[in-house]
Amino acid sequence: MATTLSQDLLVRAPKVLLHEHLDGGLRPATVIELAREVGYRALPTSDPDELAAWFLADTPGSDLVRYLEGFAHTTAVMQTRENLARVASESALDLARDGVVYAEVRFAPEQHLLGGLTLSEVVHAVLEGFARGTDVARLEGHPIVVRTILSAMRHATLSETIAALAVEFRDRGVCGFDIAGPEDGFPPTQHLRAFRLIQREDFHMTIHAGEAFGLPSIWEAVQFCNAERLGHGVRIVDDITYLDGDYHLGPLAHFIRDRRIPLEVCPTSNVHTGAARSIAEHPIELLRQLRFRVTLNTDNRLMSGVTLSSEFATCAAAFGWNFDDVEWMTLNAMKSAFYPFNERLAMINNVIKPGFAALRASHH
C-alpha cells in the first residue's frame, strides 16, 4: 500500500529550496511587532491570524499585481539593520524547522534603503541574520545551509550596481544574481550590462521568466542573458503540444529540457498570481513526466500561506507523488544549486539520500 505523503511526514524529509523571497516569508507576528517598533501604521490589522489571512492572496482570478500588494507592508518594516537581521534569522530558522537542509533566499537590496542604510549595509545585515538563524537551527538539531541571491528590480535602473554588489559578496554568503518584479513590459534584455558583468566574473544567475509572461520572456532569458536557471519558467508549456496521443516539444522547450536548465517552480504561488488555474491543472506534473529539470519551491511563504513541506504534500495529493518523486525533485534542486560541486555531492550523499532512505525504512 502506498504511503500517503502528509505534510507532517514530509517535514521529516530533507528538502532543498531554490526560490524564496526574504520579504515574502515573514512571520505575521513579526510584521506586527516591527511595525509597532518603527511606527508604521498602515497595516490592515494588528491581529496575527487576521494579518496572515489578509496576506494570503488566494482570491480566484487574483493576479501578480494583487499578490505584490503585501510586499509594501513587509518591506516597510525591513529598513533597519536590526530588523533585516531579525527577519533573515527567523527565515533561516523557520526553513530549518520545516526540514529544509539547503536554501537560497533572494531579496532586492534596493528596497531596503529608506532608513538610510547603504546597499552594502543591507547585504551585511541579512547575511548576519542568516548566520545567526543557522546557528540556532543547528543547536536545535536542524542543520541548514542558507545562501543568498541578490535581486535587482527589473522596472528600475540599478541592475548593474546590484550585479557588482553580488560579485563583491560572492565569498561571504551571496551565491548569485537575479532580476525580479513585473515581467510584462520589462524584458530581461533591458539589463544586459548586468548579466554580462555576472558572466565576465564567472558568477551565477537566475532570471524570473515565464511566470506572468510567456515564451518571449523565457527565450530572452536563456538566449540573450544566458540564465542558468529560470525563476518559475512554467510558461514553457506554451511550447509543448499534444497531438496524436503524444507530446511534441517546440524548439525552445527542447532547448530548455536538453540543456537541463532548471525550472524553479512555485505551484501555489502560480495559482495565486493567476499563472495557473488550480494545482490540479498546474503544468508541474506534465513537466515532471516529460523529465524537465523541475524543482519545487515556495516563492513567498507568507503571501501563499505555504511551507515547502505543505507544497510537496499538496502536489503529492494532486498528482499521486511518492517518496521517489519527492526525492527526485529534491536531487534536481541540489544538483541545480549555486553551490560548489563537491559540496553539492556531499549534501546529496551524506544528507539527502540517507534522509530519504531512513524515511522509507520507517514507513514500510
C-alpha positions as CSV (number, residue, x, y, z in Angstrom):
1,M,0.0,0.0,0.0
2,A,1.3,3.4,-0.9
3,T,2.2,5.8,1.9
4,T,0.1,9.0,1.9
5,L,2.7,11.8,1.9
6,S,1.2,14.1,4.6
7,Q,2.8,17.4,5.5
8,D,3.8,16.0,8.9
9,L,5.6,13.2,7.2
10,L,7.2,15.5,4.6
11,V,8.6,17.8,7.3
12,R,11.0,14.9,8.1
13,A,12.2,14.7,4.5
14,P,15.5,16.6,3.8
15,K,14.4,19.3,1.3
16,V,16.2,21.9,-0.9
17,L,14.7,25.3,-1.7
18,L,16.0,27.4,-4.6
19,H,13.2,30.1,-5.0
20,E,12.1,32.0,-1.9
21,H,11.8,35.8,-1.3
22,L,13.0,37.1,2.0
23,D,10.4,39.8,2.1
24,G,7.7,37.2,1.3
25,G,8.4,34.9,4.2
26,L,8.0,36.9,7.4
27,R,6.1,35.7,10.4
28,P,2.8,37.7,10.7
29,A,3.5,38.3,14.4
30,T,6.9,39.7,13.5
31,V,5.4,42.1,10.9
32,I,3.1,43.5,13.6
33,E,5.8,43.8,16.2
34,L,8.3,45.5,13.9
35,A,5.5,47.8,12.6
36,R,4.8,48.9,16.2
37,E,8.5,49.5,16.8
38,V,9.1,51.6,13.8
39,G,5.8,53.5,14.0
40,Y,4.4,52.0,10.7
41,R,0.6,52.4,10.9
42,A,-0.6,51.2,7.5
43,L,-1.1,47.5,8.4
44,P,-4.7,46.4,7.7
45,T,-4.9,44.7,11.2
46,S,-2.8,44.1,14.3
47,D,-4.1,40.6,14.9
48,P,-1.6,37.9,13.7
49,D,-4.2,35.5,12.5
50,E,-6.2,38.2,10.7
51,L,-3.0,39.6,9.1
52,A,-1.9,36.1,8.0
53,A,-5.4,35.8,6.3
54,W,-5.1,39.2,4.7
55,F,-1.6,38.5,3.2
56,L,-3.0,35.3,1.6
57,A,-3.6,36.3,-2.0
58,D,-5.8,33.4,-2.8
59,T,-8.9,35.0,-4.3
60,P,-9.8,33.1,-7.5
61,G,-8.7,35.2,-10.5
62,S,-6.1,37.0,-8.4
63,D,-3.1,38.3,-10.3
64,L,0.5,39.2,-9.8
65,V,-0.3,42.9,-9.0
66,R,-2.7,41.9,-6.1
67,Y,-0.1,39.4,-5.0
68,L,2.6,42.0,-4.8
69,E,0.5,44.4,-2.6
70,G,1.6,42.7,0.6
71,F,5.2,43.5,0.0
72,A,4.6,47.2,0.7
73,H,4.0,46.2,4.3
74,T,6.8,43.7,4.7
75,T,9.5,46.0,3.1
76,A,8.2,48.9,5.2
77,V,9.4,47.1,8.4
78,M,12.7,45.9,6.9
79,Q,14.6,49.2,6.7
80,T,17.0,48.9,9.7
81,R,20.0,46.7,10.3
82,E,18.4,45.1,13.3
83,N,15.1,44.4,11.6
84,L,16.7,42.9,8.5
85,A,18.9,40.7,10.6
86,R,15.9,39.5,12.6
87,V,13.8,38.7,9.6
88,A,16.7,36.8,8.0
89,S,17.4,34.9,11.2
90,E,13.8,33.9,11.6
91,S,13.7,32.9,7.9
92,A,16.6,30.5,8.3
93,L,15.2,29.0,11.5
94,D,11.7,28.5,10.1
95,L,13.0,26.8,7.0
96,A,15.3,24.6,9.0
97,R,12.4,23.6,11.3
98,D,10.5,22.6,8.1
99,G,13.2,20.2,7.2
100,V,14.9,22.3,4.6
101,V,18.7,21.4,4.6
102,Y,19.8,23.9,1.9
103,A,18.1,27.1,0.9
104,E,18.9,30.0,-1.5
105,V,16.8,33.0,-0.3
106,R,16.7,36.1,-2.5
107,F,16.0,39.7,-1.8
108,A,16.4,43.1,-3.5
109,P,18.8,45.3,-1.5
110,E,17.5,48.4,-3.3
111,Q,14.1,48.0,-1.5
112,H,15.7,48.5,2.0
113,L,17.3,51.9,1.7
114,L,14.5,54.1,3.2
115,G,16.1,54.0,6.7
116,G,19.4,55.4,5.5
117,L,21.3,52.1,5.0
118,T,23.7,51.7,2.1
119,L,23.3,48.7,-0.3
120,S,26.4,47.1,1.3
121,E,25.0,47.6,4.9
122,V,21.7,45.9,3.8
123,V,23.5,42.9,2.5
124,H,25.7,42.7,5.6
125,A,22.6,42.8,7.9
126,V,20.8,40.0,6.0
127,L,23.9,37.7,5.9
128,E,24.5,38.3,9.6
129,G,20.8,37.3,10.3
130,F,21.1,34.2,8.2
131,A,24.3,33.2,10.1
132,R,22.5,33.8,13.5
133,G,19.4,31.8,12.4
134,T,21.6,29.0,11.1
135,D,23.5,28.7,14.4
136,V,20.2,28.5,16.4
137,A,18.9,25.9,13.9
138,R,22.0,23.8,14.3
139,L,21.7,23.9,18.1
140,E,18.0,22.7,17.7
141,G,19.2,19.7,15.7
142,H,18.1,21.1,12.3
143,P,21.3,21.9,10.4
144,I,20.7,24.1,7.3
145,V,22.9,25.9,4.8
146,V,21.4,29.2,3.7
147,R,22.8,31.2,0.9
148,T,21.6,34.5,-0.7
149,I,20.7,35.6,-4.2
150,L,20.6,39.4,-4.8
151,S,17.8,40.5,-7.0
152,A,17.6,43.7,-9.0
153,M,14.1,45.2,-9.7
154,R,13.5,44.8,-13.5
155,H,11.5,48.1,-13.6
156,A,14.4,50.1,-12.0
157,T,17.9,51.0,-13.2
158,L,20.2,49.6,-10.6
159,S,20.8,46.2,-12.0
160,E,24.4,46.7,-12.9
161,T,25.1,48.1,-9.4
162,I,23.3,45.1,-7.8
163,A,25.2,42.7,-10.0
164,A,28.5,44.2,-8.9
165,L,27.3,44.0,-5.3
166,A,26.5,40.3,-5.7
167,V,30.0,39.7,-7.0
168,E,31.6,41.7,-4.2
169,F,29.9,39.4,-1.6
170,R,30.4,36.2,-3.5
171,D,32.6,34.6,-0.9
172,R,30.5,35.8,2.1
173,G,27.2,34.0,1.5
174,V,25.9,35.6,-1.7
175,C,25.7,32.9,-4.4
176,G,24.0,34.6,-7.4
177,F,22.2,37.4,-9.1
178,D,18.5,37.6,-10.3
179,I,16.1,40.2,-11.7
180,A,12.6,40.3,-10.2
181,G,9.4,42.3,-10.4
182,P,6.8,42.7,-13.2
183,E,7.8,40.8,-16.3
184,D,5.4,42.3,-18.8
185,G,7.0,45.4,-20.4
186,F,10.3,44.9,-18.6
187,P,12.2,42.3,-20.6
188,P,15.5,40.9,-19.2
189,T,17.3,42.3,-22.2
190,Q,17.0,45.8,-20.6
191,H,19.6,44.5,-18.1
192,L,22.1,43.0,-20.4
193,R,25.0,45.0,-18.9
194,A,24.3,43.4,-15.5
195,F,24.2,39.9,-17.0
196,R,27.4,40.5,-18.9
197,L,29.1,41.6,-15.7
198,I,28.0,38.4,-14.0
199,Q,29.2,36.3,-16.9
200,R,32.6,38.1,-17.0
201,E,33.1,37.4,-13.3
202,D,32.2,33.6,-13.7
203,F,29.3,34.0,-11.3
204,H,25.8,32.6,-11.1
205,M,22.5,34.0,-12.4
206,T,18.8,33.0,-12.4
207,I,16.1,35.1,-14.0
208,H,12.4,35.4,-13.2
209,A,10.9,34.4,-16.5
210,G,7.8,32.6,-17.8
211,E,5.6,33.3,-14.8
212,A,3.2,36.1,-15.7
213,F,4.6,36.4,-19.2
214,G,5.1,33.7,-21.8
215,L,7.7,32.2,-24.1
216,P,9.4,35.5,-25.3
217,S,10.4,36.1,-21.7
218,I,12.0,32.7,-21.3
219,W,13.6,32.9,-24.7
220,E,15.3,36.2,-23.9
221,A,16.4,35.0,-20.5
222,V,18.2,32.0,-21.9
223,Q,19.3,33.2,-25.4
224,F,20.3,36.8,-24.7
225,C,21.1,36.7,-21.0
226,N,22.4,33.1,-20.6
227,A,20.3,32.4,-17.5
228,E,21.5,29.2,-15.7
229,R,18.1,28.7,-14.1
230,L,14.6,30.1,-14.7
231,G,12.6,31.6,-11.8
232,H,9.2,29.9,-12.4
233,G,9.6,29.1,-16.1
234,V,6.2,27.2,-16.2
235,R,5.0,29.0,-19.4
236,I,7.4,26.7,-21.3
237,V,4.3,24.5,-21.6
238,D,3.1,27.0,-24.2
239,D,5.8,25.4,-26.5
240,I,4.5,21.9,-25.9
241,T,1.6,20.5,-27.9
242,Y,-0.4,17.3,-27.6
243,L,-1.0,15.6,-30.9
244,D,-2.0,12.0,-31.8
245,G,-1.6,10.7,-28.3
246,D,1.9,12.2,-27.7
247,Y,3.5,15.4,-26.5
248,H,5.6,17.3,-29.0
249,L,8.2,19.9,-27.8
250,G,8.9,23.0,-29.8
251,P,12.4,24.3,-30.3
252,L,12.6,26.4,-27.1
253,A,11.1,23.6,-24.9
254,H,13.6,21.1,-26.4
255,F,16.4,23.6,-25.7
256,I,15.4,24.0,-22.0
257,R,15.0,20.3,-21.5
258,D,18.1,19.2,-23.4
259,R,20.3,21.7,-21.6
260,R,18.8,20.7,-18.2
261,I,18.0,24.3,-17.5
262,P,16.4,24.1,-14.0
263,L,12.8,25.4,-13.5
264,E,12.2,27.0,-10.1
265,V,8.5,26.0,-10.0
266,C,6.2,27.5,-7.3
267,P,2.7,26.0,-7.9
268,T,0.6,27.6,-5.1
269,S,2.1,31.0,-5.9
270,N,1.3,30.4,-9.6
271,V,-2.3,29.7,-8.7
272,H,-2.5,32.9,-6.5
273,T,-1.0,35.1,-9.3
274,G,-3.2,33.7,-12.0
275,A,-0.4,31.9,-13.8
276,A,-2.2,28.6,-13.3
277,R,-5.9,28.0,-12.7
278,S,-5.5,25.4,-10.0
279,I,-3.0,23.0,-8.5
280,A,-4.7,20.1,-10.4
281,E,-4.2,21.9,-13.7
282,H,-0.7,23.2,-12.9
283,P,1.9,22.2,-15.6
284,I,4.4,20.9,-13.0
285,E,3.2,17.3,-13.3
286,L,3.4,17.3,-17.1
287,L,6.9,18.9,-16.9
288,R,7.9,16.3,-14.4
289,Q,6.6,13.4,-16.6
290,L,8.5,14.9,-19.6
291,R,11.6,14.9,-17.4
292,F,12.4,18.6,-17.4
293,R,14.8,19.7,-14.6
294,V,11.9,20.6,-12.3
295,T,12.4,21.8,-8.8
296,L,9.6,22.6,-6.2
297,N,9.6,25.9,-4.3
298,T,7.6,28.2,-2.1
299,D,8.2,31.7,-3.6
300,N,6.6,33.6,-0.7
301,R,5.5,31.6,2.3
302,L,3.6,34.5,3.9
303,M,1.7,35.6,0.7
304,S,0.9,32.0,-0.3
305,G,0.4,30.5,3.2
306,V,2.7,27.6,2.4
307,T,5.9,25.8,3.6
308,L,8.0,23.6,1.4
309,S,6.5,20.6,3.2
310,S,3.0,21.7,2.6
311,E,3.8,22.4,-1.1
312,F,5.1,18.9,-1.5
313,A,2.1,17.5,0.3
314,T,-0.3,19.5,-1.9
315,C,1.3,18.3,-5.1
316,A,1.6,14.7,-3.8
317,A,-2.1,14.7,-3.1
318,A,-3.0,16.2,-6.5
319,F,-0.6,14.1,-8.6
320,G,-0.1,10.9,-6.6
321,W,3.6,11.5,-5.9
322,N,5.5,9.1,-3.8
323,F,8.9,9.3,-1.9
324,D,10.7,8.6,-5.2
325,D,9.1,11.6,-6.9
326,V,9.9,13.9,-3.9
327,E,13.4,12.7,-3.7
328,W,13.9,13.1,-7.5
329,M,12.8,16.8,-7.2
330,T,15.0,17.3,-4.2
331,L,18.0,15.9,-6.0
332,N,17.2,18.1,-9.0
333,A,17.2,21.1,-6.8
334,M,20.5,20.2,-5.1
335,K,22.1,19.5,-8.5
336,S,20.9,22.9,-9.6
337,A,22.1,24.9,-6.6
338,F,24.6,27.7,-6.8
339,Y,26.9,25.8,-4.5
340,P,30.3,24.3,-5.3
341,F,30.2,20.9,-6.9
342,N,31.9,18.9,-4.2
343,E,29.6,20.4,-1.5
344,R,26.6,19.6,-3.6
345,L,27.7,16.0,-3.9
346,A,28.4,15.8,-0.1
347,M,24.9,17.2,0.6
348,I,23.4,14.6,-1.8
349,N,25.4,11.6,-0.5
350,N,25.6,12.5,3.2
351,V,22.2,14.2,3.9
352,I,19.6,13.8,1.2
353,K,19.9,10.2,0.2
354,P,20.4,8.9,3.7
355,G,17.5,11.1,4.9
356,F,15.1,9.6,2.3
357,A,16.4,6.1,3.0
358,A,15.6,6.5,6.7
359,L,12.2,7.9,6.0
360,R,11.3,5.0,3.7
361,A,12.6,2.5,6.2
362,S,10.3,3.9,8.9
363,H,7.3,3.7,6.6
364,H,7.4,0.2,5.3
